[in-house]
Every structure is written in structure tokens, then in C-alpha cells.
Amino acid sequence: MPAMTERPFAPACERNQGPILQVLQRHLQGDERVLEIASGTGQHALHFTAALPRLRWQCTDLPDRLAGIDQWLSDGDPHRLPSPRPLDALAGEWPQQTYDAVYTANSFHIMPWGGVLAVFAALPALLVQGGRLIVYGPFRVGGEFVSPSDAQFDASLQARDPAMGLRDLEQVADLAERVGLQLLEHVAMPANNHCLVWTMAAADGNAHHQ
């Protein structure tokens, strides 16, 4: 490998990839095309494709993160883990193809709220009918922090950038419903995190739901 720098490592990915994989195994048959938004280090992509060896997983992130992601993906199958693509939700340069699933972890509290809005606005064009949206991370519930540690984490994010912060679970669920997503599963995860799985309903099916 020409790059001799140490690959990025996120301890949180090491801790949460097992519980998240259990959710993925319930909702992905194994041969889906998955778009990951905000791949971070790339650890999740490598772990999940090793456990589900028929997945085709496309990583994305901001341009300055791609080299680090590539270091992790180099341990996997390049046909199922192609090179990561640059993606800035606010810039709107979304892939011009559809996917069976869109996955994102620990991203909504990092990207500005406008980025979260942009992700949901893009989903109808990204997801096939019946496709899955899988979101993992911490949230406020009913407008409240679910633990003192979540409140402290939110304060630390706000100190770094006022545009960051834990999102309200109900607001995110409302965004999902507005673009035609139906909730399949809401899983309470370790360390007060949540994993939510939605499916993209058929266009004609939406008309029958309030």
C-alpha cells in the first residue's frame, strides 16, 4: 500500500457494529445494493460486508474522509466494496442510481439539520420500492434527553458547532413519513442509542395511509 499513514479508528464503531449487524441481518437478505451516507472511517462497511458477503456496499463521505475509508476497504472485496464516493448532503450531488437500502450511523447529530432534511428529500429517488432506510444513533425522545450522558454529549457537540446536536426522534420520524417511508422496526440499542428501520412504500400504497 502506498499510504503509510495509520488508518483512522473509531472505538464507537468497534462497540456498536455487533448490535447493528443483528438488525441488518433481519432486514437485508444479503444481496442488496447499499448506499452508506457519512461512512466515517469505513469500519462498518468492512464488518458488515464480511458478515453478509453478498452485499454490495457503496461508502460515501466528505472528500477529506475518503482516503481513510479507502484504507479500511482495502481489506475487503473491491467488487462489493468499491472506492468511496464524495458526498455532501447539502451540496445535493447524490448518486444517479437507486439502491435497495440506505444506511447511516451517528451522522444526523453531526451534520446540520439542513443536511438531515436533504437526506430525506433525496430518499425517494435513491431507494427502490420496498427499499430500506436504516438509521443508527442517539436521539432526544419527546424533546428530552434520555440520559445525563446524552445531555453532556449534546452540550459538547454544541460547543464544537452550534449546528450540531442530538435530533428529536419524532421530528426525524415525521420527515420519514412525509417522503413515503413506513417504520418497520425501532430497536433500543446499547448506550442509549436507537436503530430505526423504514421501508419505502409503493406510491399507490401511500394514498391509503394517513
C-alpha positions in Angstrom: 0.0 0.0 0.0 1.5 3.4 -0.9 -0.2 5.2 2.0 1.8 4.6 5.2 -0.4 6.8 7.5 -2.2 5.0 10.3 -5.8 4.2 9.3 -8.5 6.1 11.2 -10.1 4.2 14.0 -13.4 4.9 15.8 -13.8 3.0 19.1 -17.6 3.5 18.8 -17.7 1.5 15.6 -16.0 -1.4 17.3 -18.5 -1.3 20.1 -21.7 -0.9 18.1 -21.1 -3.0 14.9 -22.2 -6.2 16.6 -25.6 -5.0 17.7 -26.2 -3.1 14.4 -25.3 -6.2 12.4 -28.1 -8.1 14.3 -30.6 -5.6 13.0 -29.2 -5.7 9.4 -29.4 -9.4 9.4 -33.2 -9.2 10.0 -33.8 -6.7 7.2 -31.3 -7.4 4.5 -31.3 -10.7 2.5 -27.7 -10.3 1.7 -27.6 -9.4 -2.0 -28.7 -5.8 -1.7 -27.0 -2.7 -3.1 -26.5 -0.4 -0.1 -25.6 3.3 0.0 -23.9 4.4 3.2 -24.2 8.1 3.9 -21.4 9.5 6.1 -19.2 6.3 6.3 -16.8 7.9 8.7 -13.8 5.5 9.0 -15.2 2.7 6.8 -15.1 0.2 9.7 -18.9 -0.6 9.5 -18.7 -1.2 5.7 -15.9 -3.7 6.1 -17.5 -5.5 9.1 -21.0 -5.8 7.6 -19.9 -7.0 4.2 -17.7 -9.6 5.8 -20.7 -10.9 7.7 -23.1 -10.5 4.8 -20.9 -11.5 1.9 -23.4 -10.8 -0.9 -24.0 -7.2 0.0 -22.6 -4.5 -2.4 -21.8 -1.6 -0.2 -21.1 2.0 -1.5 -19.4 4.2 1.0 -19.7 8.0 0.8 -18.4 10.9 2.9 -16.9 14.3 2.6 -13.9 14.4 0.4 -11.3 14.7 3.2 -12.6 11.4 4.7 -12.3 9.2 1.6 -8.6 8.3 1.9 -9.1 7.0 5.4 -12.1 5.0 4.4 -10.1 3.5 1.5 -7.6 2.1 3.9 -10.3 0.0 5.6 -12.0 -1.0 2.3 -8.6 -2.3 1.0 -9.1 -5.3 3.3 -12.4 -6.2 1.5 -13.6 -7.3 -1.9 -13.3 -4.4 -4.3 -16.3 -5.7 -6.3 -18.5 -5.4 -3.2 -16.7 -2.5 -1.6 -15.9 -0.1 -4.4 -13.9 3.1 -3.8 -15.8 5.6 -1.6 -17.5 8.5 -3.3 -17.6 12.1 -2.2 -21.0 13.2 -0.9 -22.0 16.3 0.9 -25.8 16.2 1.6 -26.1 20.0 1.5 -24.4 20.1 -1.9 -27.1 17.8 -3.4 -24.7 15.7 -5.5 -26.5 12.4 -5.0 -25.7 9.2 -6.9 -27.8 8.9 -10.1 -28.9 5.4 -9.4 -31.2 3.5 -7.0 -30.3 1.3 -4.0 -32.0 -1.5 -2.1 -31.0 0.1 1.2 -29.6 3.4 2.5 -27.7 3.2 5.8 -26.3 5.9 8.0 -24.9 5.8 11.6 -24.0 8.5 14.0 -24.5 11.2 11.3 -27.7 13.1 12.0 -26.3 14.8 15.1 -23.1 15.7 13.3 -24.5 17.1 10.0 -26.5 20.4 10.3 -30.3 20.0 10.3 -30.4 21.2 6.7 -28.3 18.1 5.9 -30.8 15.8 7.6 -33.6 17.5 5.6 -31.6 17.0 2.4 -31.1 13.3 3.1 -34.8 12.6 3.4 -35.6 14.8 0.4 -33.2 12.6 -1.7 -34.5 9.3 -0.5 -37.5 8.9 -2.9 -35.0 9.0 -5.8 -32.4 6.8 -4.1 -34.5 3.9 -2.7 -36.3 1.3 -4.8 -39.9 0.5 -3.8 -39.7 -1.7 -0.7 -36.1 -0.5 -0.1 -34.9 0.1 3.5 -33.6 3.1 5.3 -31.6 2.1 8.4 -30.5 4.9 10.8 -28.4 4.4 13.9 -27.5 6.9 16.6 -28.6 8.9 19.7 -31.8 10.9 19.7 -33.9 13.0 22.0 -37.2 11.4 22.7 -40.3 13.6 23.3 -37.9 16.6 23.2 -36.0 15.3 26.2 -32.5 13.7 26.6 -32.9 10.1 27.7 -29.8 10.2 29.9 -27.4 12.7 31.6 -24.6 11.4 29.3 -26.7 12.3 26.2 -27.2 15.8 27.5 -23.5 16.2 28.1 -22.7 14.8 24.7 -25.1 17.3 23.1 -23.5 20.1 25.0 -20.1 19.1 23.8 -21.4 19.0 20.2 -22.9 22.4 20.5 -19.6 23.8 21.9 -17.9 22.5 18.8 -20.5 23.8 16.3 -24.0 25.2 17.1 -25.3 23.4 14.0 -24.6 20.0 15.6 -26.7 18.3 18.2 -29.0 15.4 19.0 -32.1 15.4 16.9 -35.6 14.8 18.1 -36.7 11.3 17.2 -40.3 12.4 16.5 -39.1 15.1 14.0 -37.0 12.6 12.2 -39.9 10.1 12.1 -42.1 12.9 10.7 -39.6 13.5 7.9 -39.6 9.8 7.0 -43.4 9.7 6.9 -43.6 12.7 4.6 -41.4 11.1 1.9 -43.4 7.8 2.0 -41.4 5.7 4.4 -43.1 3.4 6.8 -41.4 2.3 10.1 -40.7 -1.4 10.3 -38.6 -1.6 13.5 -37.4 0.7 16.3 -34.7 -1.1 18.3 -33.3 0.2 21.6 -29.5 -0.2 21.4 -26.7 -0.1 23.9 -25.5 3.2 25.4 -28.9 4.8 24.8 -28.7 4.6 21.1 -31.5 3.7 18.6 -31.7 1.8 15.4 -34.6 2.6 13.1 -35.6 0.7 10.0 -38.1 2.1 7.5 -39.3 0.8 4.1 -40.1 2.9 1.1 -43.8 2.2 0.4 -45.3 1.9 -3.0 -46.5 5.2 -4.4 -50.1 3.9 -4.7 -49.9 2.5 -1.2 -49.2 5.9 0.3 -52.5 7.2 -0.8 -54.2 4.7 1.5 -52.4 5.8 4.6 -53.0 8.9 6.7 
